[in-house]
Structures are given as structure tokens and as C-alpha cells.
Amino acid sequence: MRMPPVSAFHTTAVWAARYSRLLGIPSCLLKPPRRGDISLFKTTAQRDKHMASIQDGRGGHTRGMTAMPKVDGGVACTATLEVSVASPEEMEETGAFFGADASGGDVVLLWGDLGTGKTCFARGFVRARVGDPGLAVTSPSYLLDNTYEVADEDLTLHHMDLYRLQGGTDLRVLGIPGVFETCVCLVEWPDRLGATQPVNRLDVHLTAVNEEERILKFIGHGAWWTGVVEDFQEARRTRKLR
């Protein structure tokens, strides 16, 4: 798997992506190995919790339409974070963080008016996941669905624009909701989805402050996206990402 050097955090992100797929463990529960340290979990409690989830059939990696949100104490896992993004370059870097270890069943809904940076976020996301920092990633406004292949993983990324669709039959033409199960999907104008929005997903709300600055509000639904949002917050806190 090739990944662009978008930020210092990607050393950790790429490592976690590879091992999470091999072991069926969310990357947010993994830490990079250190000399003499063979533990893949941040804590023994997380290890025990994952093993228990395997034994009772829930599994440790819930994503997509059919996976129900992981519940702890009767409350579904969610995480919310609001950040300021100062430039298009930073917007792409932010998208790259969330795209670096995306895999089949991951759905990102992009909410925002025209010109708020949805396609810029998607460009960073797609380039990071495909592993091509020069890849042309354009708005899907006219084609409705631009697709990109991760050749060595048999994985397809969909970047959809639903603005001109009405839902129902229109959505089925694009393979919705089936593609939400097997592919990585970024969806602009997701209000058209109605009840077909996946249970486990990442909502990204984009708001323009001025010509350059944007406010991004992330809402992660389900254990997987909750962990990714928390990882992003930590990366910004430790200045590994702006």
C-alpha cells in the first residue's frame, strides 16, 4: 500500500491501517510497536474488550449499513469535534487524515453549501487512500459519481454528488445503498439519502467563515468513526497535524 507523506501522523496511521485489516481491530485501538513491545492494544482493558466482542459475535470492527452502532451502557458511541481550517492546503491535509486507512463500508457524508470546501476535503481523502498525491480529483457534480480504484486491494472509492437527485429510484441508479456495504463512499448533498443514511458513518459539516477559513464539525457515529475523530483531535493537539 502506498501512502503520501501528508503529515507526520501518517507513519502511525499507515501502520494501524495495515494491522487493523489483518486482525479485524479498529485502528484507533492500536498503537505503533516499540522495541521490546509486542502489544497491539493501548491497554489490556481494550484487548480484553475486543476479545469479548469476538466471543459474543459482535466483532471488533463495526462499519457500514448493517453494523449497528456499538453501545456502551445503553448509549451509542459518538464523537463530536469542531475545528477551524485556515486554507485549502490544510483542508486537503485534513481530508487525507480521514482517508488514510479507509476501507470497504466506510461512508463519509459531506454537509455544506456550494464553495465550502467539500471537494477539497474529498481530494485529500482520495489521494491519501489511493496513494497518489498528484491524482486529479474533481467535483462529481455533472457525472454524479466519480470512482477511484485502489488497485492492490480490490477496493473502490466513490465520490458522489446527489444535488440533482430526488432519492428513491435515483439513488438506486448509483447502487445506493449497496455500495455503502462494500466500498468507501464520500457523499455530497447527503440530505437526499433520507432513511438510507448508514448507521455507522462520519458526518462532516463545512461552513465558510471568509475567503479562506472554514469551520469543520465532525460527528463520528459508531465505534470505528468515534475512534477516528478522537485520533484526529489528538493529532491536532500534539501538533502532528495543523
Secondary structure, 3 states (H helix, E strand, C coil): CCCCCCCCCHHHHHHHHHHHHHHCCCHHHECCCCCCCCCCECCHHHHHHHHHHHHCCCCCCCCECCCCCCEECCEECEEEEEEEECCHHHHHHHHHHHHCCCCCCCEEEEECCCCCCHHHHHHHHHHHHHCCCCCCCCCCCCCCEEEEEEHHHCEEEEEEECCCCCCCHHHHHCCCCCHHHHCEEEEECHHHHHHHCCCEEEEEEEEECCCCCEEEEEEEECHHHHHHHHHHHHHHHCCCCC
